[in-house]
């Protein structure tokens, strides 16, 4: 997320208990970028604090998150729908009583056989994975920009591979 903040020229100087954030413009639209500072399973705490401060509606929310079910670096965009087993997304949906918010999913791949998911998601990427993940972060930023400027369908058309 720090890479996305750099790309968008947003200073992450607003430090709260549940998130670090900053205000700026993305694709000519006002935006507030926030990085959660809470455990993933309690992600709604960060969103709730942010929304209370900004007075926004849930239809303006774009959550960028990791996804075990996508290969490292693959990006997918969706709105609404289920949580796909992601406990942070589940917590946000349950806390706000809606699944109607956009998600930009960035693949991190599955753990190798025998490795616990908890351990896998907390470790550093391998040298082989790093270029894929870096590309995924750039494409996630592209997707978020397109979501803000042109909407969901345009973001999906640009980000999702054909076939």
N, C-alpha and C positions, 0 to 999 in steps of 0.2 A: 504494500500500500504506500510505503514511503516513495517508491518509484513512481507511482501514479500521482502522488502529491507533487513531486518534482516536475513531472511532465506537464501537469496542469498549472504549475506555478502557485500552488496553494501552500501557505505556511501553516504547519500543524502546531500552532502556538496556543490553542485553546485547550488547556488541560483540565479535565474533570475526573471525578472518581471512576467513572465507567467508560470513558472514551477520551481520545485525543483527537482534536479536529481543527478545521480551519475553513474559512469562507473564501470563495473565489468565483470564477466563471469557467464553465466548461462548455465548449462549442457555443459561446455567446450567451449561455443561460446561467443565471445565478445558481450556485451549487454550494453545498456544505459537505466536505469529505470528512468522515470520521473513522477512526480505527478503534475497535473495541478493546477495552483493557480489562475485560472480565473473562471468566471461563466460558468456553464455547457453549456449554449447556445452559448458560444463563445470559445468552446474547441479548435477550429482550431488555435487560437492565440498561445496556448501552443505548439501544434504540429508544427506549422510553425516556431516558434522560435527554437525548438529542431532540426528540419530538416535543418534549415539554418546553425546551429552550427555544426551539424554532417555530413551534405552533404549526407544524405541517400536517398534511393528510397522508394516510398510508399509501395512496396511489402515487405519491411522489418518491417513495422509497425504492432504492435500488440496492440490493444486498449482493456484494461480491464475496464469494466463499469457495473454499476448496471442495473437491468432489472426488471421492475414492473410486467411483464408478466410471470415471473418464480417464483415459491415458494421460500421463504427465504432459501438461501444456495444452491439451484440447480444451476449447472453450465452448460453452453452450449458453444460450439466453432463453429464459422462459418467464412467464408470469403465472401467478396462481399455481394451482396444482399441489401435489403432495410434497412432503419434505425429503423424499428419497432416502430416509434413514438418517439425515443430517440433524443432529440434535439441536444445533443452534437455530436452524430454520424452523424446526418444530417448536422451540421455545418462543420464538418471535410470533409465529402464527397462533399459538395457544394464548399467549399473553395479550395480543391485540384482537383476538377473536376473528381473524381473517387470514386467508392465504393469498389475498389479492395484493401482492407486491412483486416487483420484478426481481429476478435473480440472474446474476452472471456467475456461472459455475466454471471454475478453473480446475482442470483435472490434475490430480496428484498420483493417480494410479493406485493399484491395490498392493497391500503388503505381500512380501514373499511368503510362501507356505511356512506356517509355524510361527510367524511374527505377529504379535498382538497389534491390533489396529491402533490402540492408544499409544504404543511405543512408536509405531510407524509414522503417525501424523505429527509427532513431536520432534522427530529427528531431522537433521539437515538432509537436503537433497544430495544425491550422489553426483559426481562430476558428469556422468552421462545424462542425468536428468536435468541438470541446471540450465542448459540452453533451451530445452523444451519448455521448462517452467518460465524462464525469462520471456520467451516468445508468447507464452500464454498470458503473462501479466500485461504485455503490450496489447495483445488482442482483446483482453478484458477491458482495458482502458478504452480501446477503440469502440467496443460494444457499449460501454456505459455512455460514451460521448454520443454515439448514434441513438441510443435510447432517449437521451435527453433532447436531442435535436430533431430526430425524425420518427421516433416511436419504435415499438417492439418489432413489428414485421421487418422494417428496414434493418434493424440490428441483427435479427435472425438471418436474414438473407445475406448479409455481409460476413457473418461469423461462421455459420454452419457450413461444413463442406457439402458439396453436392453428392448425391448418391447415397 
